[in-house]
Amino acid sequence: MPSPLRILVVGCGHMGTSHARAYRNLAPHFEIVGLVSRGAESRRKLNAEFGNAYPEFSNYSDALAKTRPDAVCISTYPDTHADYALAALNAGAHVFLEKPLAETVADCRRVIDTARKLGKKVVVGYILQVHPSWKRFVEITRTLGKPLVMRMNLNQQSSGANWKTHQNLIASLAPIVDCGVHYVDVMCRMTGSRPIRVSGIQARLTDDLPPGKPNYGHLQVTFEDGSIGWYEAGWGPMMSESAFFVKDVVGPKGSVSIMAKTAGAAGSSASVDSHSKTESLLRHFSDLRPDGTFSRKDEWIDVSDEPSHDELCRREQEVFLNAIRQDLDLTEHLESAVNSLRVVLAAEQSAREGRTIQL
């Protein structure tokens, strides 16, 4: 067996914790060489979970220099992603980083070009790409004909520490950008078509944010094949628990919907574990008999492989491991990350400027 990949974990919040657990579970393929976070509390809490086994750092540059890792996992706020990824790549490390890849398309290209030049792998944390039920959801939509109408949202009612985390995220990127990349990526995979224009609207629903920083947004995107989709995201203590979890696609041949009764129940929008839940899929057929009645009954598709959030992160790290060990071509993965970011950034531009953006 090859030597373990020595990995530096940067960011010890919710996502960093899940990824660190994945590296522990995937031993001896990975070996954690350090934990990095600006705040001491989060990294000490994570290290205590592991028996205080790892060096701790408050400074990322120092950690890179002292640990000299084979790979770096970046789960920090989005405004650091590009610079941290470039520093890791230039230090000779492969990179796993949470979405979005960067704050701008230009910075995405810088990271991708640097990785290609240095022969290093970059994997972006698009967690729904490894979720078996979401893969099935995408597969079924491809049987519905064209055009598709895709309706998705994920609003989160937050308070206390969760609201503080959302405030910090909003200072870096708006909700329709930070979360929107996931669902625009899903829409692109469902249609297999090129987005051609996007419109966006946003609102700032509290004074507990910096001026000009919205905590609610909605985008509408049109694809070259005539398909259309909308995505809505809002964060904060004022958000409603009504209809916050909608994942629904309609085509000429019928529809398919994620029917997550537990994840979509009132009071669960703040639970990160619920955000990727499917529980079951409802497939509706549009076929009619000569008398105008439906010729086929709706089909319930139960989901047996329903991974937890930690398990999904473990599967992401298996993708990262295989990309490195097998020298996989990640061009399609990275272009998908760039394209979804391009759409949500255009939606934010549309909201600011009050006009539809042609892509």
Secondary structure as UniProt FT lines:
FT   STRAND          5..10
FT   HELIX           14..25
FT   TURN            26..28
FT   STRAND          30..36
FT   HELIX           40..49
FT   TURN            50..51
FT   STRAND          56..57
FT   HELIX           60..67
FT   STRAND          71..74
FT   HELIX           78..80
FT   HELIX           81..90
FT   TURN            91..92
FT   STRAND          94..98
FT   HELIX           105..118
FT   STRAND          122..125
FT   HELIX           127..130
FT   HELIX           132..141
FT   TURN            142..143
FT   STRAND          149..154
FT   STRAND          156..157
FT   HELIX           160..172
FT   HELIX           175..178
FT   HELIX           180..191
FT   STRAND          195..203
FT   TURN            211..212
FT   STRAND          216..223
FT   TURN            224..225
FT   STRAND          228..236
FT   TURN            237..238
FT   TURN            242..243
FT   STRAND          245..251
FT   TURN            252..253
FT   STRAND          254..258
FT   TURN            261..264
FT   TURN            266..267
FT   TURN            269..270
FT   HELIX           272..274
FT   TURN            275..276
FT   STRAND          280..285
FT   TURN            290..291
FT   STRAND          299..302
FT   HELIX           309..325
FT   TURN            326..327
FT   HELIX           331..353
FT   STRAND          357..358
//
